[in-house]
Amino acid sequence: MNKKLALKIVFSVFILVLGWGLLWSWFITKTVRKNNSDNSMKNQHAIVKNIIVTETQNEIKYWEFYAKTGEYNSEHNAIQLNDVIGNFYDKNEEVVISFKSQKGNYDEKSKKVILDGENLFVARDGSQLYADKVVWQGQDKDILAYGNIQFIQEGKIVTKANKAVFNPDLTVFKVIGKTKTEIFGDDEQKKKYTTL
């Protein structure tokens, strides 16, 4: 056998072994590459402006809110919200409650909304709810209010409490913990008591 032919055979075998090794390593590391790319996509953050979130059931709008800014975290499937305003609707999609809050949190999976910081809820009948924190989750679940609660009904009844539970249209409520309720005859007395 001449040297040239032997070199060609050795070089061909070397190329085949190298090619086979590269191909084999590509198949072996495929799962590792996929897992690494999936991990990099798991925790995404985004700063967003002008957020609108709506919950509907059977094509009927139940609640909707708007936030000026927020931050989305894909790992927790949650949006941190700033300057929130919104509405709850009845079956005819008429507004039954409007609200505003300084900040909040919306969980995409559980549909849970938590509002923090000088919350004001105003019902269609004029009832007003002030609270440090308000939580709700879903159309048929009660609204929970915590901290420095003031509930004003018919412009004359003022209830203060540490915790309260309201039905979704603010027509039935239960106060929990240390509470105080007063009835006022004129607007001047009410203003003195209800000023935050």
C-alpha positions in Angstrom: 0.0 0.0 0.0 1.4 3.3 -0.9 1.7 6.2 1.6 -0.7 8.4 -0.2 -3.5 5.9 0.0 -2.8 5.1 3.7 -3.0 8.9 4.5 -6.3 9.2 2.6 -7.7 6.3 4.6 -6.5 7.6 7.9 -7.8 11.1 7.1 -11.2 9.7 6.0 -11.5 7.6 9.1 -10.6 10.7 11.2 -13.2 12.8 9.4 -15.8 10.1 9.9 -15.1 9.7 13.6 -15.0 13.5 14.1 -18.3 13.9 12.2 -19.9 11.1 14.2 -18.7 12.6 17.5 -20.1 16.0 16.6 -23.4 14.5 15.6 -23.6 12.4 18.7 -22.7 15.4 21.0 -25.4 17.5 19.3 -28.0 14.8 20.1 -26.8 14.3 23.7 -26.7 18.1 24.5 -30.1 18.8 22.8 -32.0 18.3 26.1 -29.5 20.5 28.0 -29.7 23.3 25.4 -33.5 23.1 25.5 -33.6 23.3 29.3 -31.2 26.3 29.4 -33.3 28.2 26.8 -36.5 27.3 28.7 -34.9 28.6 32.0 -33.9 31.9 30.4 -37.6 32.4 29.4 -39.1 31.4 32.7 -38.5 34.7 34.6 -39.3 37.6 32.3 -39.8 41.1 33.6 -41.5 43.9 31.7 -42.3 47.5 32.5 -45.7 48.3 31.0 -47.9 51.4 30.7 -51.6 51.8 30.4 -52.7 48.4 31.5 -56.3 47.3 31.1 -57.5 44.0 32.7 -61.0 42.7 32.4 -62.7 39.7 33.8 -65.7 38.3 31.9 -67.9 35.2 32.5 -70.3 33.9 29.9 -69.3 36.9 27.7 -70.5 39.4 30.4 -68.0 41.8 31.8 -67.7 41.4 35.6 -64.9 43.9 36.5 -62.3 45.9 34.7 -59.4 48.0 35.9 -56.9 50.4 34.3 -53.4 51.1 35.7 -51.1 53.9 34.5 -48.0 51.8 34.9 -46.9 48.4 36.1 -44.3 45.7 36.2 -45.0 42.1 34.9 -43.1 39.1 36.4 -43.6 35.9 34.4 -42.2 33.7 37.2 -45.0 34.7 39.5 -47.5 35.4 36.7 -48.3 38.7 38.4 -48.5 42.4 37.6 -47.5 45.1 40.1 -49.9 48.0 39.4 -49.6 51.8 40.0 -52.5 54.4 40.0 -55.4 52.0 39.5 -59.0 52.9 38.7 -61.8 50.5 37.7 -65.4 49.3 37.8 -67.5 46.3 38.9 -70.5 45.6 36.6 -73.9 43.9 37.1 -75.4 41.3 34.7 -76.6 44.2 32.4 -73.0 45.5 32.3 -73.9 48.6 34.2 -71.4 50.0 36.7 -72.3 49.1 40.3 -69.0 50.1 41.9 -66.2 52.4 40.9 -62.8 52.3 42.6 -59.3 53.9 42.8 -56.1 52.9 44.5 -52.5 54.0 44.6 -51.1 50.5 43.9 -52.0 46.9 43.6 -51.2 43.4 42.4 -53.0 41.2 39.9 -52.2 37.4 39.7 -53.0 36.0 36.3 -53.5 32.4 37.3 -55.8 32.9 40.4 -57.4 36.1 39.1 -56.7 37.6 42.5 -56.6 41.4 42.8 -55.0 43.1 45.8 -55.2 46.9 46.1 -53.0 48.7 48.7 -52.9 52.3 49.7 -55.8 54.8 50.2 -58.4 52.7 48.4 -61.8 54.3 47.7 -64.8 52.3 46.4 -68.0 54.1 45.6 -71.2 52.1 44.9 -74.1 53.0 42.6 -76.2 53.9 45.6 -73.6 56.4 46.9 -72.1 54.1 49.6 -68.4 54.6 50.0 -65.7 52.3 51.3 -62.3 53.5 52.4 -59.6 50.9 53.3 -55.9 50.4 53.4 -56.1 47.0 51.6 -58.9 45.4 49.5 -58.8 41.9 48.1 -61.1 40.1 45.7 -60.9 37.0 43.5 -63.6 36.1 41.0 -67.2 37.2 40.3 -69.0 35.3 43.1 -66.5 35.8 45.9 -66.7 38.4 48.6 -64.6 41.5 48.7 -62.3 41.6 51.8 -61.2 45.0 53.2 -58.5 45.4 55.8 -57.1 48.3 57.9 -58.7 51.8 58.7 -62.0 50.9 57.2 -64.7 53.5 56.8 -68.0 52.5 55.2 -70.4 55.4 54.6 -74.0 54.5 53.7 -76.8 56.8 52.6 -74.6 59.8 53.6 -75.6 59.3 57.3 -74.3 56.0 58.6 -70.6 55.8 59.2 -69.0 52.5 60.2 -65.3 52.2 61.1 -63.6 48.8 61.5 -60.3 46.9 61.3 -61.7 44.3 58.8 -64.8 44.0 56.7 -66.4 41.5 54.2 -68.6 42.8 51.4 -70.7 41.1 48.8 -69.6 41.9 45.2 -72.1 44.9 44.9 -71.4 46.4 48.4 -75.0 45.9 49.4 -74.3 43.5 52.3 -71.4 43.8 54.6 -70.0 42.4 57.8 -67.5 44.2 60.0 -65.0 42.3 62.1 -62.9 43.3 65.0 -63.0 46.7 66.8 -65.8 48.6 65.2 -67.7 51.9 65.7 -70.9 53.0 63.9 -72.5 56.4 64.1 -75.5 58.0 62.5 -75.4 61.7 61.6 -78.2 64.1 61.2 -76.4 66.9 59.2 -73.6 67.1 56.8 -71.3 69.2 59.0 -71.2 66.5 61.7 -70.5 63.8 59.1 -67.7 65.8 57.5 -65.9 66.1 60.9 -66.1 62.4 61.4 -65.3 61.1 58.0 -62.4 63.3 57.0 -59.4 61.0 56.4 
